[in-house]
Every structure is written in structure tokens, then in C-alpha cells.
């Protein structure tokens, strides 16, 4: 007679919980990365508005310095943006694979 205290939960339940935790973690990471990517896009938008202000004849010295600063930031963040896109791609591929593994998603 098996001991009830020693029985383990069905393997599918364990897999579902374990992989479900991983899915939630990956989703949270995806949200973080997407937020960071949006911040970098906002800097590019700000640079574009500064160029437009310069074209409209606003304070040349101030706008010119601001454009230089923003241009440097945009150039530095270009590499970061590419890294974030690679990370998002990896997370999406991993999430798709996890969906195939989750017992509740099997057909």
C-alpha cells in the first residue's frame, strides 16, 4: 500500500506550474524591455522636435546645443536598441516554445 504522504502530484501538474512560472517571468521581462525600448524612441522623437524648432527659427544657440546632445544620445542608444530587439526576439521565440510544452496547450 503506498504512503499517501509520499505520493507526488501528477507530473503534468508539476510541469504546468513550473512552465507557467517561466512564462510569467518571460512576460514580465518582455514588458521591461519594451518600456526601455520606448524610452529610447522618445529621445529620437525629442531630437526630431528640436530640429523642427531650429528650422522654425527658435533660439539657435540653445536648440543647436540640445540637438548635439540628443544626437549623441541617439547614436549611443542605437546599439542598445539593437540589443533590446534581439532580447525581445529571443523572449518571443522562447515563449512560443514554452506554449508548445505546456500540457494545457497540447492538442
N, C-alpha and C positions, 0 to 999 in steps of 0.2 A: 504494500500500500504506500503510495507516495505521500510525502510530508507536505501538507498544504503550504507551509511557510517557505518551503524550498522551491516551490513551483515558480517559474519565471513567467512574466507576461508574454502573450503571443509575440512572436518575432516581428510580425507586421506592425503591431502597436509600437514597439520599440523603434523600428525603422521610421515610422510615421512621425513620432515625436522628435527623434534625432534629426531627421532630414528637415522637418518643419522648423526646428530652431535655426538650422543653417539657412533655410530660405528667408526667414525673418531677418537674420543678421545681414544677409546679402542685400535685402531690400533696404535696410537702414543705411548700409554703406552706399548704395546707389543714390539715395536721397542726399546724403552728404556730398558726394562727388558732383551731382547735378547742381546743387546750391553753389559750390565753389566755381563750377564752370560758368554759372550765371553771373557771378561777381566779375569774372574776367571779361565777359561780354559787356557788362556795364561800363567798364573802363574804356573799352573801344568805342562805345556809344558816346561817352563823355568827350573823348578825343575828337570825334566827328562833330559834335556840337561846338567845340572850341574852334575848330577850323571854320565852321559856318559863321561863328561870331567874328572871327578875324576877317572873313570875307565881307561881313556887314559893316566893317569899319570901327568895331569896338576897340577899346584900349589896346593898341598894338603891342606895347611892351609887355603888359600883363598876360594877354592872350598868347603871345608868342612863347613866353616862358612856360606857360601852362601846357601848350601844345608839345613843347620839347619834353617836358616831364612825362606827359601822358604817352608820347611816342615811345620813350624809353621803357615805360611800364608795359606797354602793349608788346613791344619786341621781347622783353624778358618773359612775359607771360605766355608768349606763343608756344614755347617749349612745354610749359606747364599744361597748357590747354591740350596739346597733343597727347601728353601723358594721361590726362584725365579721360580723354576719349578712348585711349587704349584700355584703361581701367574699366570704363563703362562697358566696352565691348566684351571684355573678359567676364564681368559680372553677368551680363545678359546671356552669354553662352553657358555659363555655369548654372544660372537659374533655369534655363531651358533643359539642361541635362538633369538637374535635380527633379524637375517636374516629371521627367520620364521614369525616375527611380522611385518616386513616392508611391506607395501602394494604393493610395486613394485616387491616383491619377492614371492607374493602369487600366487598359481596356480588356 
